[in-house]
């Protein structure tokens, strides 16, 4: 068999995903992958013949297939997975959940021969059952490292003549679909995927965008609290929208300010990342005037300053806790970007020379920027430079775009 890309069950050859040989099981496998569902499929002898792409990608579980379900190789792969039910105790919960069906399908002798000794008691303590659907819950370590509960359902897969072709074991986080739908409605799938890409913190070159509402304290005192909250919410939503649309990662929101990062590895090149950062800043800038109008304010009341910089050695990662998930970055350039932004008073966008010079001629032309005729000024020379900017970033060269 020629080498191919890893996918779901195993191998993609010539663009076709390898599926179970049984047509009924193959159809079920395609449906689960299309639904992006956590799913295992075993045949009538309880040989694992399919792992959905979503399950494999979530938990890093990818044993060679086919393999005996609950067998030694199955358990070894599970225990070596970075996430999921990767302890014997947790695997025993799965074994207990399906044990009754296994005993019915292959009998006690085959169960004893197939199942890893560490899981036999969990299976053999069950009573044989033969029902079309069966649900249970089990515990696993999620991608955040926290323990999570998952719900599973076994579905018997039979042909038109009632022949048992196999069993699908379908799982989901043990929270309601209403909660999942609420999270999905307010999240962008591509942004969530980019957040997963930085699940492991590492050095990542990136463009940096800082933005903040100028004079926010006086505006907050002047406006009713509810009106100011609506204004802040509109600004944050608009900023996040333009960052995400440009392919960036939304960073931390602090008060009325925000940070965003545009990684070279996800944009495709350093030039593409720099262009995306500038695109997002321009998109957000255009949105600010409309937000002021919708908030019954003058354009001069809603002044947003922005600072754009390049981080060649940023350390970028995703910090997830029980209460939130956010992307953050560490490095001198992050601090410098904040100082550039603080110096961009009057609603200006100040862009560091390091970022501008990442632009290829084609990307610069697409942005309408003539890089050959830009004039740069160091932060230390700006009349608007703050004391912190004078201290931390006086030699950073910037221009207004």
C-alpha positions in Angstrom: 0.0 0.0 0.0 1.4 3.4 -1.0 2.0 5.9 1.8 -0.7 8.5 2.2 -2.0 11.2 4.4 -3.3 10.3 7.8 -7.0 10.7 8.1 -9.7 9.1 10.3 -9.4 5.4 9.9 -6.0 5.5 8.5 -4.8 6.4 5.0 -5.9 8.7 2.2 -4.7 7.3 -1.1 -5.2 9.3 -4.3 -7.7 11.6 -2.5 -9.9 8.7 -1.3 -10.3 8.0 2.4 -9.8 4.4 3.5 -13.1 3.1 5.0 -14.3 -0.1 6.5 -14.7 -2.9 3.9 -18.3 -3.5 4.8 -20.4 -1.1 2.8 -22.9 -0.4 5.6 -20.0 0.4 8.0 -18.4 2.5 5.4 -21.5 4.6 4.9 -21.8 5.1 8.6 -18.2 6.1 8.8 -18.6 8.7 6.1 -21.7 10.1 7.8 -19.9 10.5 11.2 -17.0 12.3 9.5 -19.4 14.5 7.6 -21.1 15.4 10.9 -17.7 16.0 12.6 -18.7 13.5 15.3 -16.6 11.7 17.9 -17.2 8.1 16.8 -15.7 4.6 16.8 -17.0 1.8 14.7 -16.4 -1.9 15.5 -17.4 -4.8 13.3 -19.5 -7.8 14.4 -16.5 -9.4 16.0 -15.6 -6.2 17.9 -12.6 -5.3 15.8 -12.2 -1.6 15.7 -12.3 -0.6 12.0 -12.9 3.1 12.1 -12.0 6.2 14.2 -13.6 9.5 13.2 -11.3 12.3 12.2 -12.8 14.5 14.9 -12.1 12.0 17.6 -8.6 11.3 16.5 -7.8 15.1 16.1 -9.3 16.0 19.5 -7.6 13.3 21.6 -4.5 12.3 19.5 -5.7 8.7 19.5 -4.6 6.9 16.4 -3.9 3.1 16.8 -3.2 0.9 13.8 -6.5 -0.5 12.4 -8.1 -2.9 12.5 -7.4 -3.8 16.1 -9.2 -5.7 18.8 -11.5 -3.3 20.7 -10.4 -3.2 24.4 -7.4 -5.3 23.4 -3.8 -4.8 24.4 -3.0 -2.6 21.3 -6.2 -0.6 21.7 -5.4 0.1 25.4 -1.7 0.9 24.8 -2.7 3.5 22.2 -5.3 5.0 24.5 -2.9 5.2 27.4 -0.3 7.0 25.2 -2.8 9.5 24.0 -2.2 13.1 25.2 -5.9 13.6 26.0 -9.0 11.6 26.6 -9.6 8.5 28.7 -5.9 7.8 29.0 -5.8 5.9 32.3 -6.8 2.3 33.0 -9.5 3.5 35.4 -11.1 5.7 32.6 -10.7 3.0 30.0 -12.5 0.6 32.4 -15.5 3.0 32.3 -15.7 2.5 28.5 -15.2 -1.2 28.9 -18.1 -1.4 31.4 -20.3 0.7 29.1 -20.0 -1.7 26.2 -19.3 -4.9 28.0 -22.8 -6.3 27.8 -23.0 -5.9 24.1 -19.5 -7.5 23.6 -20.6 -10.5 25.7 -23.7 -10.9 23.5 -21.9 -10.6 20.2 -18.7 -12.7 20.7 -19.3 -14.6 23.9 -17.4 -14.9 27.2 -14.6 -17.0 25.8 -13.8 -14.6 23.0 -14.1 -11.7 25.4 -11.5 -13.2 27.7 -9.2 -13.9 24.7 -9.6 -10.4 23.2 -9.8 -8.0 26.1 -6.7 -6.7 27.8 -6.4 -8.3 31.3 -6.6 -4.9 32.9 -10.1 -4.4 31.5 -11.5 -7.9 31.8 -13.2 -7.4 35.1 -15.0 -4.3 33.8 -16.4 -6.3 30.9 -17.1 -9.6 32.6 -19.0 -8.0 35.5 -21.7 -6.9 33.0 -24.7 -9.0 31.9 -25.2 -9.8 28.2 -27.6 -7.4 26.5 -28.9 -7.1 22.9 -30.5 -3.7 22.5 -30.4 -1.3 19.5 -29.2 1.7 21.5 -27.4 1.9 24.8 -26.0 5.0 26.5 -23.4 5.5 29.2 -21.0 8.2 30.5 -17.3 8.2 31.1 -14.5 10.5 32.2 -11.6 11.8 30.3 -8.9 14.5 30.4 -9.9 17.2 27.9 -7.6 19.2 25.7 -7.3 21.7 28.5 -6.0 19.1 30.9 -9.1 19.3 33.0 -11.3 16.2 33.7 -14.4 16.2 31.5 -17.4 14.0 31.4 -18.5 12.6 28.1 -21.8 10.8 27.1 -21.8 7.9 24.6 -24.4 6.0 22.8 -23.9 2.6 21.0 -25.9 2.2 17.8 -26.3 -1.3 16.3 -25.7 -1.2 12.5 -27.8 -3.8 10.7 -28.5 -4.4 7.1 -32.0 -4.7 5.5 -32.1 -8.4 6.5 -31.3 -7.7 10.1 -27.7 -8.9 9.9 -25.5 -7.2 12.5 -22.6 -5.5 10.6 -21.2 -3.8 13.6 -21.7 -1.2 16.3 -21.1 2.5 16.3 -19.9 4.1 19.6 -20.8 7.8 19.3 -19.7 10.3 22.0 -20.1 14.0 22.9 -19.2 16.2 25.8 -21.7 15.7 28.6 -23.3 19.1 28.3 -26.5 19.9 26.6 -26.8 20.8 22.9 -28.3 24.1 23.9 -25.1 25.1 25.6 -23.0 23.8 22.7 -25.2 25.6 20.2 -24.8 28.9 22.2 -21.1 28.6 22.1 -21.1 27.7 18.4 -23.3 30.6 17.5 -21.0 33.1 19.1 -17.7 31.6 17.8 -16.0 31.5 14.4 -15.0 28.0 13.5 -11.9 29.1 11.7 -10.8 31.2 14.7 -11.3 28.3 17.0 -9.2 26.1 14.7 -6.4 28.7 14.8 -6.6 28.8 18.6 -6.1 25.0 18.6 -3.1 25.4 16.4 -1.4 27.5 19.2 -2.5 25.1 21.9 1.1 24.4 22.5 3.0 27.6 23.1 6.0 28.2 20.9 8.1 30.8 19.2 6.0 32.2 16.4 6.8 35.3 14.3 3.7 37.5 14.1 2.3 40.9 13.5 0.8 42.6 16.5 -2.2 44.9 16.7 -3.0 47.0 19.8 -6.1 49.2 19.9 -7.7 51.3 22.6 -10.5 53.8 23.1 -9.0 57.2 23.9 -10.6 59.2 26.7 -12.6 56.3 27.8 -12.7 57.4 31.4 -14.3 60.7 30.7 -16.7 59.2 28.2 -17.8 56.6 30.7 -18.5 59.3 33.3 -20.5 61.3 30.7 -22.7 58.5 29.4 -25.2 56.4 31.2 -23.6 53.1 32.2 -25.9 51.1 29.9 -25.1 53.3 27.0 -21.3 53.1 27.6 -21.6 49.3 27.9 -23.3 49.1 24.5 -20.6 51.3 23.0 -17.8 49.2 24.4 -19.5 46.0 23.3 -19.9 47.3 19.7 -16.3 48.3 19.6 -15.1 45.0 20.9 -17.3 43.0 18.5 -16.2 45.1 15.5 -12.5 44.8 16.4 -12.8 41.0 16.9 -14.7 40.7 13.6 -12.1 42.4 11.5 -9.2 40.6 13.2 -10.9 37.2 12.6 -11.9 38.1 9.0 -8.3 38.9 8.3 -7.1 35.6 9.6 -5.8 36.8 13.0 -6.0 35.6 16.5 -7.9 37.7 19.1 -5.9 38.3 22.2 -6.7 39.6 25.6 -9.4 42.3 26.1 -8.3 44.7 28.8 -10.8 47.4 29.6 -11.6 49.2 26.3 -8.4 47.9 24.7 -7.5 44.8 22.8 -4.6 42.9 21.3 -4.5 40.7 18.3 -1.9 38.6 16.6 -1.4 37.6 12.9 0.9 34.6 12.7 3.2 34.0 9.7 2.6 30.3 10.0 -1.2 30.6 9.6 -1.1 33.5 7.1 1.4 31.7 4.9 4.3 34.2 5.0 5.6 37.2 7.0 4.3 39.5 4.3 0.8 38.0 4.4 0.7 38.3 8.2 1.8 42.0 8.0 -0.8 42.6 5.4 -3.5 40.9 7.4 -2.7 43.1 10.4 -3.0 46.3 8.3 -6.2 45.0 6.7 -7.8 44.4 10.1 -6.7 47.8 11.5 -8.2 49.5 8.4 -11.4 47.5 8.6 -11.8 48.4 12.3 -11.0 52.0 11.6 -13.8 52.2 9.1 -16.3 50.6 11.5 -15.6 53.1 14.3 -17.5 56.0 12.7 -20.6 53.8 12.2 -20.4 52.7 15.8 -20.3 56.3 17.0 -23.4 57.0 14.8 -25.3 54.0 16.1 -24.4 55.0 19.7 -25.9 58.6 19.1 -22.4 60.1 19.4 -20.3 62.3 17.3 -17.4 60.8 15.4 -15.1 63.0 17.5 -16.5 61.3 20.7 -15.2 57.9 19.7 -11.5 58.1 19.1 -9.6 54.8 18.8 -5.8 54.7 18.6 -3.9 51.8 17.2 -0.3 50.6 17.3 1.0 47.9 14.9 4.4 46.2 15.4 6.2 43.1 14.3 7.3 40.4 16.7 10.1 38.2 15.3 10.5 36.1 18.4 7.1 36.2 20.0 6.2 33.3 22.3 2.5 32.6 21.5 0.2 30.2 23.0 -3.4 29.5 24.1 -4.2 29.7 27.9 -7.3 27.8 28.8 -8.8 27.7 32.2 -12.2 26.5 33.6 -13.6 29.9 32.9 -12.1 31.1 29.6 -9.7 30.5 26.7 -7.5 33.2 25.3 -4.5 33.6 23.1 -1.6 35.5 24.6 2.0 36.4 23.5 5.1 37.2 25.4 8.1 39.2 24.1 9.6 42.6 24.1 7.7 43.5 21.0 4.4 43.1 22.8 5.3 45.7 25.3 6.7 47.9 22.5 3.4 47.5 20.6 1.5 48.8 23.6 3.8 51.8 23.8 3.3 52.5 20.1 -0.5 52.4 20.6 -0.4 54.7 23.6 1.5 57.3 21.5 -1.0 57.2 18.6 -3.2 59.9 20.2 -5.9 61.6 18.1 -7.2 58.4 16.6 -4.0 57.7 14.6 -2.7 54.3 13.4 1.1 54.1 14.0 2.9 51.3 12.3 6.4 50.1 13.2 9.0 50.1 10.5 9.8 46.4 11.2 6.2 45.5 10.2 6.1 47.7 7.1 9.3 46.2 5.8 7.8 42.7 6.0 5.5 43.6 3.2 6.3 42.2 -0.3 5.9 44.6 -3.2 2.6 42.9 -4.2 1.1 43.1 -0.7 2.2 46.7 -0.3 0.6 47.5 -3.7 -2.6 45.7 -2.7 -2.7 47.9 0.4 -2.0 51.1 -1.6 1.2 51.7 0.4 4.3 53.1 -1.4 6.9 51.8 0.9 9.7 53.5 -1.0 8.4 56.9 0.0 7.4 56.5 3.6 9.0 58.6 6.3 9.6 57.1 9.7 10.0 58.8 13.1 11.3 57.3 16.3 8.9 57.1 19.2 11.3 59.2 21.2 10.8 62.1 18.7 7.0 62.1 18.8 5.4 64.9 20.8 2.7 62.4 21.8 5.0 59.8 23.1 4.1 58.8 26.7 6.6 58.6 29.5 6.5 54.8 29.3 7.0 54.9 25.5 10.0 57.2 26.0 11.3 54.7 28.5 10.6 51.4 26.8 10.5 52.1 23.1 12.3 55.4 22.2 14.2 54.0 19.2 11.3 52.2 17.6 10.7 53.8 14.2 7.1 54.3 13.2 5.0 56.0 10.5 1.3 56.9 10.3 -0.8 54.8 7.9 
